[in-house]
Amino acid sequence: MGLADNPEMEDYSLRYTPAAFRKWSPWMVFLSCLVGISAMAGYALDAAFVDAFGFANALTGFLVAAAVTLPLTLVIAFAIARGHVDIDLLTRGSGFGYLGSTLTSLVYATYTLIFLAYEGAIMAQAVTALTGLDIHLSYVVVSAVMIPLTLYGMTFSAKFQAWTWPVWIALIGLALGTAATAPDAGHNMVHPATVSPSGLAGMTVLAVFTIAAAQLSLATQVGEQGDYLRLMPDPEPGRRGRWRLAVIMGGPGFALFAVGIFFASTLLVGYASTKIGADHVGVPVDLFTAVYERLTGNHTVALVLAGVLVLLSQIKINIMNTYSGSLSWSNFFSRLLHRHPGRAAWVFLQVGLSLVLMEIDIFSHIVEVLAWYSNVGVAWIAAMVSDLVINKKWLKLAPPELVFHRAHLYHVNPVGFGSMIVAGAVSMVAYYGAFGPTAAALSPFIALGVAVVLPPVVAAATRGRWYVARESVLPAGDELPCSVCAGSYDRADMATCPFHGGTICSLCCSTEAACRDACKPSAWRPPKGSVPLGMPKFAPDKELEVA
């Protein structure tokens, strides 16, 4: 059996997730989504922001970022949970087209890779502190550990995350209780001893938005949450409120958790800053060792507790980073190579690339990396939300139904793809100083504004003709056979294929290289005089409801 044929490894990557596979409860899916709060990156980044800009600037920047990302991620989380597709399939049908979403798969893969490497570096610091191993060898060790932990996808992840939460909560609770009961805890939290002179200068608009701009990169985090939210079961009668709460807290709730983590981390940093220097406060294993030492009175015991907490936290979050990265690489290469060796095969690529980033010291440059990445990430997310809400729901400029099959899409839809490219290009020009230092600091917000406004403008100008290239008239049945792989899949995953003379599943359609898009008269642009397909006869799509 190949990797692509193993359902426990494959997790229906690259295709619609059927009800029969979505066997986890909303609670279990939520717990898998929640692992973002365990990430030690939050503690390291918060320390860096507070040290550079001061507590007030950092807090206000976090709140601004949360206010912006919350509505964006709310729309996407519900679209994924109701549609049972990952963020790549959602992007395809949200104004980007079949090949247009290939670029966003690369954008998303880059996000998961950045954080896998950053979180992995923090994990390696703990390994080195506990064992004395050279840091570069520790990078190799932590990379190797992630491979077996993510090969079996949600089947293993759901159990691991549920079993380890009690231990993690106990350890983090001990640390927070210890820091909170220290003398002058509140004062040290707001005025840490390690803050730089620039951070003591008081609140400024530029500082606030510099922090908020870097934090906007977290809008892309909804893609990782989405890789689990697609596995949500359909809401049961009488339990719809609980189902919605699980989606909200498992998806956009991350923006709120990020603010909570900020208070927790600044409390810990405030205490640790009285014991260790700024260079060590930003290293989570050193941070927690300083805190636990107050509790235990013994450095060795404190180091062991800190090491266990950091290692457990990083394994939890890097299961998500590795898993999501394997899905995004699968999507990216399946369209370039017309081959799909299986999601698990791309785990090795994701881990290998993260090891390279660790070895070149991404840990020391993460703030600059995120500030740069925000311009691209927020342009993608905002363009997609604009299409889902403004074009599909409000102005009816796009088919309300989500169409994600290669057989039904044009290669590139200028509505979403074009808007993202323009928004990203304008913001990057601003980022590099073409419009002055203020615009440079606000460049992700420029990307956000342009990406929200352009999709309805382009959709109106193109009259919605680039959304659907053709439609399939499928035979009756909830499940239909694929004429290529002989498997049976949900009706939602199928299309008709004149090249193979039958129905075809979305994955086999994606990997078919010989057909040269024979099913579509034109894969690149609508024929002259064509009218928008689908829009007159699609019913309002419940899967795009936000609540």
Secondary structure, 3 states (H helix, E strand, C coil): CCHHHCHHHHCCCCCCCCCCCCCCCHHHHHHHHHHHHHCCHHHHHHHHHHHHHCHHHHHHHHHHHHHHHHHHHHHHHHHHHHHCCCHHHHHHHHHHCCCHHHHHHHHHHHHHHHHHHHHHHHHHHHHHHHHCCCHHHHHHHHHHHHHHHHCCHHHHHHHHHHHHHHHHHHHHHHHHHHHHCCCCHHHHHHCCCCCCHHHHCCCCHHHHHHHHHHHHHHHHHHHHHHHHHCCCCCCCCCCHHHHHHHHHHHCCHHHHHHHHHHHHHHHHHHHHCCCCCHHHHCCHHHHHHHHHHHHHCCHHHHHHHHHHHHHHHHHHHHHHHHHHHHHHHHHHHHHHHCCCCCCCHHHHHHHHHHHHHHHCCHHHHHHHHHHHHHHHHHHHHHHHHHHHHHHHHHCCCCCCCCCCCHHHCCCCCHHHHHHHHHHHHHHHHHHCCCCCHHHHHCHHHHHHHHHHHHHHHHHHHHCCCCCCCCCCCCCCCCEEECCCCCCEEEHHHEEEECCCCEEEEHHHHHHCCCCCCCCCCCCCCCCCCCCCCCCCCCCCCHHHCCC
